[in-house]
Amino acid sequence: MLTGWVTVNIHSKYVFLLLLNVVLLIKGSFMDVFSAIIVMVPLIRPIAMSFGIDPVQMGVIFLANLELGYLTPPIGMNLCLSAYRFRQPMVAVYRATLPFYLILLAGCCSSPMCPS
């Protein structure tokens, strides 16, 4: 049912990949990477196959976005662990990781534009 809806409403492989990046980034900020993979891959794989996306490329996109979600406020797991470990307030950790976050975000958002 989900595959049918996506193929009717989304006509471009690149739009699908950009939306997938956004969904995985949000999912990664609220959910553990392994749990998100177990929940999301069976739902997304048939859709990706219908757009002709290589499973390896999809796997890289999954891992990169879900890991980036670990750095995304408000619940980013790596941010919470870093604040606890270094005994710093969360705002200081957010500020310290922001340049690296933006670089990783640019890399993840540009990955669907690379020809496969």
Summary of the structure (lengths in Angstrom):
residues: 116
radius of gyration: 15.5
end to end distance: 26.8
largest distance: 50.0
contacts: 319
relative contact order: 0.15
helix: 80%
strand: 0%
